[in-house]
């Protein structure tokens, strides 16, 4: 691996984030969280299974654990209802987890986050 020349101009990010989950991961990491995707792909059923049925990402930092459901802005209310109906919700709350829905939508050509705390 070669070291980059310090005098060379920095390259702008050219990758395209393709999903709300990827956008949320980047956002959380910028805020100082250690964050990982915890939903699983089940190939035999061709479905994704969220942790506890409602969590796509777990993020942690000093004294805080957060479960995040990432979605499009138009699906936020459906995800809030999904979490409210989850059998794991009382246990997650008792454990002190923050539970967030991240809804991503474009406004004026830029991605914007709508965050709803359902803790």
N, CA, C and O of each residue as an XYZ file, in Angstrom:
476
protein
N       0.843     -1.168      0.000
C       0.000      0.000      0.000
C       0.889      1.232      0.000
O       1.809      1.334      0.811
N       0.624      2.158     -0.895
C       1.443      3.363     -0.996
C       0.846      4.482     -0.151
O      -0.371      4.602     -0.008
N       1.740      5.296      0.404
C       1.296      6.477      1.131
C       0.863      7.530      0.135
O       1.461      7.659     -0.933
N      -0.164      8.281      0.469
C      -0.636      9.340     -0.422
C       0.246     10.561     -0.254
O       0.634     10.906      0.862
N       0.558     11.206     -1.346
C       1.354     12.421     -1.334
C       0.560     13.520     -0.638
O      -0.558     13.835     -1.045
N       1.143     14.110      0.423
C       0.465     15.133      1.208
C       0.150     16.375      0.383
O      -0.769     17.121      0.721
N       0.891     16.606     -0.680
C       0.638     17.795     -1.488
C      -0.450     17.566     -2.536
O      -0.915     18.513     -3.170
N      -0.848     16.321     -2.714
C      -1.889     16.016     -3.699
C      -3.242     16.490     -3.175
O      -3.499     16.396     -1.975
N      -4.111     16.998     -4.050
C      -5.430     17.439     -3.591
C      -6.250     16.252     -3.122
O      -6.145     15.152     -3.665
N      -7.069     16.489     -2.107
C      -7.937     15.423     -1.598
C      -9.041     15.158     -2.608
O      -9.601     16.083     -3.195
N      -9.339     13.900     -2.798
C     -10.404     13.544     -3.722
C     -11.736     13.621     -3.007
O     -11.865     13.179     -1.865
N     -12.711     14.173     -3.667
C     -14.051     14.243     -3.114
C     -14.638     12.844     -3.087
O     -14.266     11.981     -3.882
N     -15.560     12.634     -2.160
C     -16.245     11.346     -2.114
C     -17.045     11.173     -3.399
O     -17.865     12.016     -3.760
N     -16.789     10.076     -4.069
C     -17.510      9.848     -5.319
C     -18.449      8.652     -5.217
O     -19.212      8.371     -6.141
N     -18.385      7.939     -4.070
C     -19.274      6.787     -3.956
C     -20.708      7.267     -3.745
O     -20.952      8.352     -3.215
N     -21.620      6.447     -4.164
C     -23.022      6.778     -4.034
C     -23.638      5.855     -3.017
O     -23.624      4.637     -3.197
N     -24.177      6.407     -1.953
C     -24.819      5.574     -0.954
C     -26.172      5.139     -1.499
O     -26.975      5.963     -1.939
N     -26.406      3.855     -1.464
C     -27.573      3.348     -2.153
C     -28.775      3.089     -1.256
O     -29.865      2.824     -1.762
N     -28.609      3.158      0.055
C     -29.737      2.790      0.899
C     -29.817      3.692      2.128
O     -28.828      4.308      2.525
N     -31.013      3.763      2.726
C     -31.143      4.500      3.981
C     -30.216      3.952      5.070
O     -29.695      4.713      5.886
N     -30.014      2.652      5.080
C     -29.130      2.046      6.083
C     -27.712      2.583      5.929
O     -27.075      2.929      6.924
N     -27.211      2.657      4.715
C     -25.865      3.165      4.494
C     -25.756      4.643      4.865
O     -24.743      5.074      5.416
N     -26.789      5.412      4.565
C     -26.782      6.824      4.940
C     -26.785      6.980      6.461
O     -26.073      7.826      7.002
N     -27.582      6.166      7.145
C     -27.629      6.229      8.612
C     -26.305      5.815      9.231
O     -25.846      6.443     10.185
N     -25.687      4.770      8.702
C     -24.372      4.349      9.211
C     -23.368      5.494      9.139
O     -22.662      5.771     10.108
N     -23.308      6.154      7.991
C     -22.367      7.263      7.836
C     -22.692      8.390      8.814
O     -21.792      8.951      9.438
N     -23.963      8.717      8.947
C     -24.394      9.779      9.859
C     -23.996      9.456     11.305
O     -23.445     10.307     12.002
N     -24.269      8.248     11.744
C     -23.958      7.839     13.113
C     -22.456      7.852     13.380
O     -22.009      8.299     14.437
N     -21.698      7.370     12.435
C     -20.233      7.356     12.598
C     -19.681      8.780     12.658
O     -18.731      9.044     13.396
N     -20.265      9.693     11.892
C     -19.851     11.098     11.963
C     -20.138     11.696     13.336
O     -19.445     12.616     13.772
N     -21.168     11.173     14.025
C     -21.513     11.641     15.370
C     -20.696     10.948     16.457
O     -20.875     11.227     17.642
N     -19.803     10.051     16.060
C     -18.918      9.407     17.025
C     -19.378      8.059     17.546
O     -18.790      7.532     18.491
N     -20.408      7.494     16.956
C     -20.869      6.168     17.353
C     -20.045      5.094     16.658
O     -19.516      5.301     15.566
N     -19.948      3.957     17.305
C     -19.514      2.731     16.648
C     -20.819      2.076     16.221
O     -21.661      1.766     17.064
N     -20.994      1.866     14.938
C     -22.288      1.417     14.421
C     -22.103      0.266     13.443
O     -21.166      0.252     12.646
N     -23.011     -0.695     13.519
C     -22.980     -1.856     12.628
C     -24.392     -2.251     12.225
O     -25.345     -2.071     12.983
N     -24.507     -2.785     11.037
C     -25.772     -3.336     10.548
C     -26.011     -4.673     11.251
O     -25.112     -5.510     11.340
N     -27.230     -4.858     11.746
C     -27.559     -6.096     12.455
C     -28.717     -6.856     11.820
O     -29.118     -7.906     12.322
N     -29.255     -6.337     10.724
C     -30.283     -7.109     10.030
C     -29.579     -8.222      9.243
O     -28.428     -8.070      8.831
N     -30.279     -9.332      9.042
C     -29.682    -10.471      8.338
C     -30.468    -10.768      7.074
O     -31.684    -10.585      7.011
N     -29.739    -11.233      6.072
C     -30.350    -11.719      4.840
C     -30.554    -13.213      4.994
O     -29.616    -13.944      5.316
N     -31.773    -13.668      4.767
C     -32.085    -15.096      4.834
C     -32.326    -15.554      3.404
O     -33.414    -15.363      2.861
N     -31.290    -16.171      2.781
C     -31.391    -16.480      1.354
C     -32.504    -17.459      0.991
O     -33.131    -17.320     -0.059
N     -32.753    -18.444      1.849
C     -33.784    -19.434      1.520
C     -35.167    -18.787      1.402
O     -35.974    -19.181      0.559
N     -35.428    -17.803      2.244
C     -36.725    -17.124      2.224
C     -36.695    -15.841      1.396
O     -37.735    -15.240      1.125
N     -35.490    -15.431      0.998
C     -35.304    -14.187      0.246
C     -35.893    -12.981      0.976
O     -36.592    -12.156      0.388
N     -35.590    -12.904      2.280
C     -36.058    -11.772      3.091
C     -34.927    -11.277      3.982
O     -33.942    -11.976      4.221
N     -35.097    -10.051      4.465
C     -34.194     -9.491      5.467
C     -34.902     -9.568      6.811
O     -36.099     -9.297      6.912
N     -34.156     -9.938      7.832
C     -34.729    -10.051      9.175
C     -34.015     -9.067     10.085
O     -32.799     -9.142     10.260
N     -34.778     -8.140     10.667
C     -34.227     -7.142     11.571
C     -33.972     -7.757     12.944
O     -34.667     -8.688     13.352
N     -32.978     -7.237     13.651
C     -32.718     -7.660     15.025
C     -33.955     -7.350     15.859
O     -34.469     -6.232     15.815
N     -34.429     -8.320     16.610
C     -35.649     -8.199     17.420
C     -36.865     -7.799     16.587
O     -37.871     -7.347     17.134
N     -36.776     -7.961     15.281
C     -37.877     -7.639     14.392
C     -38.002     -6.170     14.037
O     -38.875     -5.807     13.249
N     -37.140     -5.292     14.607
C     -37.317     -3.856     14.391
C     -36.030     -3.046     14.238
O     -36.107     -1.844     13.989
N     -34.862     -3.650     14.377
C     -33.619     -2.872     14.388
C     -32.724     -3.267     13.218
O     -32.394     -4.438     13.031
N     -32.337     -2.245     12.426
C     -31.420     -2.442     11.306
C     -29.967     -2.206     11.716
O     -29.056     -2.873     11.224
N     -29.762     -1.244     12.625
C     -28.419     -0.823     13.027
C     -28.374     -0.713     14.543
O     -29.316     -0.221     15.164
N     -27.276     -1.173     15.136
C     -26.998     -0.898     16.542
C     -25.802      0.034     16.579
O     -24.786     -0.206     15.927
N     -25.942      1.114     17.360
C     -24.878      2.101     17.506
C     -24.594      2.298     18.993
O     -25.518      2.381     19.803
N     -23.320      2.371     19.341
C     -22.944      2.567     20.738
C     -21.887      3.652     20.856
O     -21.070      3.855     19.957
N     -21.924      4.333     21.973
C     -20.852      5.220     22.405
C     -20.983      5.312     23.923
O     -21.945      4.791     24.489
N     -20.065      5.944     24.568
C     -19.983      5.940     26.030
C     -21.358      6.081     26.696
O     -22.013      7.117     26.582
N     -21.774      5.031     27.384
C     -23.011      5.056     28.150
C     -24.295      5.032     27.357
O     -25.358      5.303     27.916
N     -24.240      4.719     26.082
C     -25.439      4.791     25.253
C     -25.469      3.680     24.208
O     -24.485      3.427     23.512
N     -26.621      3.027     24.118
C     -26.868      2.049     23.063
C     -28.132      2.483     22.328
O     -29.159      2.778     22.940
N     -28.034      2.514     21.005
C     -29.147      2.980     20.185
C     -29.473      1.924     19.136
O     -28.579      1.387     18.481
N     -30.749      1.634     18.986
C     -31.232      0.778     17.912
C     -31.917      1.661     16.883
O     -32.762      2.485     17.232
N     -31.559      1.494     15.624
C     -32.083      2.349     14.562
C     -32.782      1.520     13.499
O     -32.259      0.505     13.041
N     -33.960      1.960     13.115
C     -34.679      1.428     11.963
C     -34.515      2.470     10.864
O     -34.999      3.593     11.011
N     -33.853      2.131      9.779
C     -33.597      3.065      8.687
C     -34.582      2.809      7.557
O     -34.843      1.662      7.193
N     -35.128      3.897      7.003
C     -36.140      3.768      5.964
C     -36.186      5.042      5.122
O     -35.416      5.977      5.345
N     -37.081      5.064      4.173
C     -37.313      6.281      3.401
C     -38.221      7.204      4.216
O     -38.944      6.749      5.103
N     -38.177      8.488      3.913
C     -38.987      9.460      4.651
C     -40.474      9.115      4.595
O     -41.198      9.336      5.565
N     -40.921      8.586      3.492
C     -42.345      8.274      3.338
C     -42.803      7.084      4.169
O     -44.006      6.889      4.345
N     -41.870      6.283      4.685
C     -42.245      5.096      5.460
C     -42.015      5.247      6.962
O     -42.131      4.269      7.700
N     -41.694      6.443      7.421
C     -41.393      6.633      8.847
C     -42.562      6.208      9.733
O     -42.360      5.461     10.690
N     -43.762      6.661      9.441
C     -44.902      6.350     10.317
C     -45.173      4.847     10.386
O     -45.550      4.337     11.441
N     -44.985      4.138      9.279
C     -45.167      2.677      9.290
C     -44.125      2.006     10.183
O     -44.434      1.036     10.875
N     -42.898      2.516     10.172
C     -41.840      1.938     11.005
C     -42.071      2.251     12.479
O     -41.772      1.420     13.337
N     -42.594      3.426     12.785
C     -42.929      3.770     14.170
C     -43.993      2.804     14.686
O     -43.891      2.310     15.809
N     -45.011      2.535     13.873
C     -46.060      1.578     14.261
C     -45.479      0.177     14.447
O     -45.855     -0.536     15.378
N     -44.563     -0.215     13.561
C     -43.928     -1.536     13.647
C     -43.188     -1.689     14.968
O     -43.294     -2.727     15.621
N     -42.439     -0.662     15.366
C     -41.699     -0.725     16.628
C     -42.663     -0.737     17.807
O     -42.449     -1.481     18.765
N     -43.723      0.074     17.757
C     -44.700      0.128     18.847
C     -45.360     -1.228     19.083
O     -45.747     -1.545     20.208
N     -45.487     -2.025     18.029
C     -46.131     -3.335     18.142
C     -45.153     -4.464     18.490
O     -45.581     -5.597     18.709
N     -43.866     -4.175     18.542
C     -42.857     -5.222     18.738
C     -42.881     -5.767     20.167
O     -42.939     -5.000     21.128
N     -42.836     -7.068     20.299
C     -42.832     -7.690     21.626
C     -41.547     -7.386     22.402
O     -41.540     -7.440     23.632
N     -40.473     -7.070     21.699
C     -39.196     -6.762     22.354
C     -39.135     -5.334     22.891
O     -38.217     -5.009     23.644
N     -40.084     -4.475     22.527
C     -40.023     -3.063     22.896
C     -39.903     -2.823     24.401
O     -39.035     -2.049     24.806
N     -40.717     -3.438     25.242
C     -40.588     -3.173     26.679
C     -39.219     -3.576     27.245
O     -38.685     -2.902     28.125
N     -38.666     -4.661     26.743
C     -37.356     -5.125     27.221
C     -36.253     -4.170     26.779
O     -35.351     -3.860     27.557
N     -36.319     -3.706     25.537
C     -35.320     -2.756     25.039
C     -35.380     -1.448     25.821
O     -34.346     -0.866     26.148
N     -36.586     -0.994     26.117
C     -36.731      0.229     26.915
C     -36.201      0.018     28.329
O     -35.507      0.881     28.866
N     -36.520     -1.119     28.931
C     -36.046     -1.412     30.291
C     -34.528     -1.508     30.345
O     -33.920     -1.217     31.374
N     -33.918     -1.915     29.237
C     -32.464     -2.019     29.165
C     -31.807     -0.660     28.914
O     -30.581     -0.550     28.915
N     -32.627      0.372     28.698
C     -32.095      1.712     28.513
C     -31.685      2.047     27.093
O     -30.994      3.040     26.867
N     -32.101      1.234     26.134
C     -31.775      1.522     24.731
C     -32.589      2.708     24.243
O     -33.765      2.847     24.579
N     -31.954      3.565     23.446
C     -32.687      4.562     22.670
C     -33.112      3.867     21.384
O     -32.356      3.075     20.822
N     -34.297      4.158     20.929
C     -34.811      3.567     19.690
C     -35.215      4.701     18.758
O     -36.039      5.548     19.103
N     -34.617      4.699     17.569
C     -34.836      5.767     16.601
C     -35.287      5.207     15.269
O     -34.899      4.108     14.874
N     -36.111      5.978     14.585
C     -36.425      5.718     13.183
C     -35.736      6.825     12.396
O     -35.947      8.010     12.654
N     -34.915      6.428     11.439
C     -34.263      7.366     10.530
C     -34.977      7.306      9.193
O     -34.948      6.283      8.509
N     -35.613      8.395      8.828
C     -36.281      8.489      7.531
C     -35.511      9.426      6.627
O     -35.295     10.588      6.973
N     -35.095      8.933      5.469
C     -34.274      9.702      4.537
C     -35.082     10.094      3.311
O     -35.754      9.267      2.694
N     -34.999     11.384      2.971
C     -35.661     11.881      1.774
C     -34.842     12.999      1.161
O     -34.053     13.648      1.847
N     -35.027     13.222     -0.118
C     -34.307     14.291     -0.806
C     -35.160     15.554     -0.815
O     -36.348     15.534     -1.140
N     -34.507     16.652     -0.445
C     -35.126     17.978     -0.531
C     -34.110     18.895     -1.180
O     -32.960     18.975     -0.749
N     -34.537     19.572     -2.203
C     -33.657     20.477     -2.948
C     -32.384     19.764     -3.385
O     -31.298     20.343     -3.371
N     -32.532     18.493     -3.773
C     -31.403     17.723     -4.286
C     -30.440     17.194     -3.242
O     -29.405     16.630     -3.598
N     -30.751     17.361     -1.952
C     -29.854     16.884     -0.889
C     -30.606     15.927      0.023
O     -31.795     16.110      0.285
N     -29.909     14.909      0.504
C     -30.503     13.964      1.441
C     -30.707     14.651      2.781
O     -29.804     15.313      3.292
N     -31.898     14.489      3.348
C     -32.194     15.032      4.666
C     -32.751     13.934      5.534
O     -33.496     13.068      5.077
N     -32.375     13.985      6.799
C     -32.785     12.991      7.776
C     -33.947     13.508      8.613
O     -33.915     14.631      9.116
N     -34.957     12.685      8.753
C     -36.013     12.909      9.733
C     -35.844     11.829     10.781
O     -35.993     10.643     10.485
N     -35.536     12.229     11.998
C     -35.282     11.278     13.076
C     -36.434     11.328     14.073
O     -36.805     12.395     14.562
N     -36.994     10.153     14.367
C     -38.094     10.054     15.329
C     -37.627      9.139     16.461
O     -37.247      7.991     16.230
N     -37.661      9.660     17.677
C     -37.273      8.881     18.861
C     -38.512      8.162     19.383
O     -39.497      8.803     19.751
N     -38.464      6.842     19.415
C     -39.587      6.027     19.893
C     -39.219      5.270     21.165
O     -39.839      4.261     21.502
N     -38.212      5.764     21.858
C     -37.740      5.121     23.092
C     -38.807      5.046     24.151
O     -38.560      4.532     25.242
